[in-house]
Amino acid sequence: MSAPRSLLEPARYLSRAEAEALAKRVLALATADATRVTLQGGSRGNTRFALNQISTAGDDLNTTLTVRSLFGKRSANVTTNKLDDAGLRYAVETSERLARLAPEDPEEMGELDPQQYAESRSWSDATASLDPTARAAAVRAITQATSAAGLHGTGYLETNAGSFAVANSKGLFAYARGTGAALTTTVRTPDGNGSGWAGAAHNDWSRLRPAELGARAIEKARRSANPVAIEPGRYTVVLEPTAVGNLVQNMGFALNARNADEGRSFFSKQGGGNKIGMKIVDERVTIVSDPLDPEAPANTFNNEGLPTARTVWIENGVVRNLAYDRFWAQKTGKQPLPFVASLSMSGGTATIEELIASTQRGILVTRFWYIRQVDPRVLLVTGLTRDGTFLIENGKITNAVKNLRFNESPIFMLNNVEAMGRPVRVSASESGSPGVAVVVPPLKVRDFNFTSLSDAV
């Protein structure tokens, strides 16, 4: 059952005042030593299209409330979207009953005192106001072009607009609202032989250009028809920004101090400890997270209510920081440093065309797909090229090539950089949802490891 519409109209998400009032209602019912309330929800719209026409579309509206009850070092969580008095009471009572039965957690850190937060910059009126009619118009900008070209356009458009709040019995209250939008399209030739993809994501819908995405996918589909097979091996590659984002975000997810200190990570140092202060990639590479970056905004606090801020993870190739949760920070004598759902990488000035022109022989990759971890100790992953893979000879694209499986690590990739382009926001999620905000450049990389051919288009 969704939250009562009176709580959500007309903005379709909980305002700061509504979230705070709802949290206080829950906390007033609590009898635990400490209680945390987390509120998350709003609206989500999606439109899916295939064979040049919309196939499904939908909008949903929901708010979930999670109660965390703590007795000493025993805790439990209950989540509900029944926000009437009876639903709230049941959630609190159930959470407290389960907490009393739970085993003690030796790593329990208790609840935070009130904190100070910067105001999130993740909201866009353009995204929040996008309705089904506007989504249909965006899809039509693609499908009219694909139909006129005699090609088959498919894709997915998703938007969300909502709020996130954390409150506890010690007086902490954190609130943020945010939006997200992602549009991806795959265009196929009628015989299914050629396939092209384009996609974009941003919190601000007005930054997405449906017609441009469609034109780019159409061009790739046409050029990718009748691909030839080439021998697997190590190649110089020109990676479009989406392909770079597919791999760099996997590196970002591994920036965890505890895993490193316990010897379970690439960031573990031989003999003990972690690699903070060590050079691990090309000195041109700097990777940061900044929740206030307008190109890659994120929440300014985490699920505990701990503030987040701009963090430099890698600077000029050197590891500067790893993420510390509160327990591991206390154990190691560090300050807590939460991960931010945002990654931005430095770049250069080259265009993709210039990267291609400078390549004697290599492969242009549009994006990677079905990426799975192989060895966390070196961040090795495997996956496939997809929807636009081309042979480069003497500085020009000469043929479409059949897709290839790769075994590669973003660490190896970022040690073999030959040239970099301008960073851009990409749609790096395989699901087509807005996902984590990722800003990366196109790259020219040597010795990229392709291990086998794939006949799949």
N, C-alpha and C positions, 0 to 999 in steps of 0.2 A: 504494500500500500504506500503510495507516494505521500509526501508531506502535504498538509492542507494548502490549497492554492492561496488562501488568504495570507499565508506567510510569504508567498513567493511572487505574487503579482504586485505591480506590473513588471518588476525587474527580473523575475523568473529565477531569483536566487536570494539567499538570506543576506540582508543588509547587515552592517556592523551592529546596529541597535537590535535587530531581530536575533542575530546569533548570540549576542551577549545576554539578552533576556532569556533565550531558550537554555543557554548554559547555566544561568543562575537557577532556573527552575529545577534542573537536574541536580545541581550541587546542593540545593536545599533539601532534597530527598535523601542525600547520602549520609551514611553513618560510618563509613570506613575511615581508617587512619588518614588516608589521602585519596582523592578522587580526581581523575582527569576526564574531561569531556572533549571529544573531537567531532567537529561538524564539517561535512563536506558534501557538496552537491550543487545542483543548478540544472541547466538545460543542455541537451546534446542533440544536434541535428545531423542527419546523414542522408546522402543521396548516392545511389549506386547506379551505374549505367553500363550497358553492354549492347553490342551490335547497333551502335549509334542511337540508342534510345534509353530512357530511364527505365530501370528494371525494378528497383525498390527505393523507397524513401521513408523516412520516419523521424519523429521527434520524441524525445522522452524527457521527463522532468522528475527529479528525485533528489531528496536530501537524506543522507544517512547520518546517524548519531552513534558514536562509540563511547561507552562508559568504561573506564578503567578504574577498578577498585583495588586498593592496596591496604593490606593488614601486615605490618612489619615488612617482611620480605616475600610475602605471598601476594600474588596479584592475579587478576583475571580480567578479560575484556568481553563485552557483549555489544553487538552492533544491531541497530534497528532503524527502520524508517517509519515507525509508528510514533508520531510526535504529539499525540494527545496525552492527557494526564495519565491514563491507564497504561499506555505504551511506555512512557518514561518511567513510571513507577516499576513496571515489570522489568525493564532493562537494568535499573539500579539494583533491585532486589536480587535478580539472577546473577549479576556481576559480583555482588558481595557474597552471595552463597557459594559461588564457584571459587572465589578468591580464598575463602576460609578452607576450602578443600585442597587447594593447590599446594605443591611442594614449595619450600623456600628457594628463592633464587639468590645465590651468593653474589651475583653481579647487580642486584637491584640497587639503583641509585636514588630512588625516591623522586619526588616532584620538584620542579624548579621554582624558585622565587620569581616574582614579577620581573620582566625583562623590558628592554627598550628595542624598538624595531624601526627600521626605515620603511617608508611606505612603498608597497610593491608597485611596479610599473608594467604589470602584465596585462592590464585591461585595455580593450579596444572597443569603442562604441560600434565601429564598422562591423566587427565580428559578432558582437552581441545582438545586433539588429538584423543579422542575415536570416531571412525567413525562407520557407520552402520555395516560394516563387523566385527569389533571388538566386537560390541554389540551382534551380532549374535553368535559369538564364545563363549561369556560369557553365553548366554542363552543355547547354545548347551552343555556346561559343566554340566548344570543341567538336561536338557531334555534327554540326552543320559542315564544318570544314572536313572532317573525316569522310562524311557521306559524299560531299562534292568531289573528294579525291578518289572515291571508289575503294576506300579502306574501311576497316571495322574499328570503331573507337569504343574503348571500355575504360572504366575507372571508378574512383571513389572520392567523394568529398565529405569531410567531417568537420563540424565546428562544435565548440563547446564554450559555455559562459557560466561561471559559477563562483562560489566562494569557499574558503577554507578557514576554519577557526579552531583554536585550541584554548581551553580554559582549565584551570585547576582550583583545588580547594585552598591553595596558598595565595590566591589573588592574581595569578597570571592570566592574562588574556591577550591573544594574538589573533589578528584578522587580516585576511587578504582576499582580494577578488582577482580573477584572471580569465583570460579568453585564449582560445587556440583555434587554428584553422589549418587544414591540410587538404591539398588537392593533388591527386596523382592520376595519370592516364597512361594506358598501354594501347598502342595502335598496331593492328595486325594487317598484313596483306590478305586478300580473300582466300588465298590458298594456304594461309597459315605459315608461310615460309619465312616471312620477314616480320620483325617485331621491333617497335620503338617505344621508349618510355620517357616521360618527363614528369616532374613533380616538384612541389614547393610546400613549405610550411612556415607559418609565422603566427604570432599572437594577433597581428593586425591583418584582417582580411583584405584591406585595400592594397596591401603589398603583394598580393598574388595576382597573376595575370593569366586567366584561363586561356584566352586566345593564343598567347605566346607559348604556353605549355603545349597546347594542341599542335601548333605549327612545328614545334621542336620534335614532338613524338612522331608526327607525320613524316618529317624529313628523315628521321632515323629508321622508320619502318620501310620507307622506300629504298634507302641505301643498304638496309640489312638483308634484302631479299637475295636468295641464292648464295648463301654463305659457303665458303670453302673451308676445308679442314687444314689445319696446320699442326705441326708437331708440338706436343707439350714440351716445356722446358723453361728456362729462365729468360725472361724478355724485359727489355725496357718498356715501361708502360706510361701512358698518359692517362691519369685517373681523373675523371670529372669529379666535381665536388661531392656529389652524392656518394660515389664509390669511396672517396676518402672518409666521408662521414660514417659510412657503414663500418669502417674498421677503427677509426679513432674513438668512436663512442665506446667500443669494447675495451679500449685501453682506459678510458675514463672510469668505467665501472670497476676497474681493478685497483683504484687509488685508495687502498684501505690499509691503514697502519698496522692493525692487529694481524691481519693475514700476513703482512710482510714480516713483522717481528716474530711471528710463530713459524716462519719458514715455509709458508704455503702460497707464495706469490712470486711473480717476476720481480717485485720490488723488495724481496728478501735479499739481504747481503750475505754473501758466503762467509761462514764463520759466526753468523748471528747479527741481529739488528736489521735495519732497513737501508735503502739506498738514498735517503735524503742527503743532499750534498754531492751526489755522484752524477756524472755526465752519462746519459743513456741513449741520447739521440742527437741528430744533427743540431749544431748550435743555432741554426736559423729557426728552430722550433720552440715556440713558447705556447703553453696551453693554460688558459685561465677559466675560472668560473666567476661570473659577476651577475647576481640577481637583478641588478639595476641597469645592466646593459640593454639599451633599447632594441638591439638586434637579437638578443638571446635572454629575455627577462625570465625570472623565476621567483618563487616565493622567498620572502626574506626571513623565514623561520622554518624549522623542520617539524616533524610530527610530535616532538616533545615540547615545542615552544622555544627551542634554542635558536637564537638569531643566526642568520647566515650573512656573509659579506663577501666582497671580492676576494678571491683566493688564487694565487699563482701556484699551479701544480708543478709545471715545468717551465723553467726560464733559461733561454739560450741553450737548450739541450740538457740542463741540469735539474734534477728533482729537487724542488724547494719545499713541498708540503705533501703530506698524506692525510687522509681523513681519520680523525680520532673520535670515537664515540665517548660518552662521558665516563664509562667504566674504564676503558683502556687508557684514556687520558689521565685519570687519577692514578691508575696502576703504574704508569710510566713517567709520572711527573710532568705531563704536558697539559696544555690547554685544550679543551674540547674543540674540534674543528669539523663541523658537519659538512657532508658533501652537498653541493648545489646542483639542482637539475638543469644544468646549463654548461656547455663547453664551447670555448672559442679558441681557435688556433691561429697563430700568426701566418702571414703569407708574403707574397711578393707582388710583382706588377705585371707578370706575363699573362697574356690571354691564352685560352686553350688553343687557338689557331697558331700562336707563336710557339707553344710547347710542341705541337705537332710538327711545325715547320723545322724545328731544331732536332728532330728525331730521324736518324738514318734508317733504322728498322725497329719497329715496336708494335704495340697493340694499344688501341684506344678503348677504354672501358667506360661505359655509361654508368653502370651500377653493379653491385653484388647482391646475391640472393641466397637464402637458406644458409645463413652463416651460423656455424656451430663451433664450440670450443673443442680443441684437441689437447692442448697441453698448457695449463695455466702458468706453469713455471716460466714459460717464454711468451705467454699470451698468443700461442699459435692457434689459429682458427682455420677452418676449411669452409668453402662455399663455392658458388658458381657465378660466372659472369651472366648477364642477362639483358635482353632488350636493346641491343646496340653495341656489338663488339666488332672492331674493325682493325685491319692490318694497315700499318703505316710503313711506307717505303719511300726513301729519299725525300722525307718531309711532306709527303702527301698520303691521304687515305686512298688505298688502291683496291681493297676488297673488303666485303663483310666476311667475318670468319665465324665458324661454329663456336658455340660457347665452350668455355673451358672451366674445369675445376681447379681451384688453387688451394695450396697450403701455405699460409703466410702469417706473419706476425706484424701488427702495427709497429712494433719496435724495430723489426728488421726494415720495414718499409720506410720508417722515418730516419733510419741510418743511411739509406741509399737514395736520398733526395738529390736530384740534379737541378731542378728548377721549381718555382712556386708561382702560383697566380694569386689573384685577389680573393680573400675570403668572402664567402656568401653563406646565408642561412640555407640549409638544405632540409629535405624530408628524408631522414635517415632510418625511419622506422619501417620494418618489413610489413607491419599491419596496415599502413596507410593512415594511422592516427597521427595527431600532432606530435606526440612523444616528447622526448627530451629536446630542448633547444640546442642545436648543433650548428656552429659556424666554422667552416673550414675552406681552404683554398683548393683549386685543382693542383695536382702534382705531376711532375715527371720523375719517375723512379726507375732505377736500374735493377736488374736481376730479380724481378718479381717472379715467384715460383708457381708455374702452372704445371699440374701433375697429370692431367688426363683430359680427354675430349668429352663433351656432352652433346648428344644429338638433340636434346630438348631445345626448343626455340625460346 
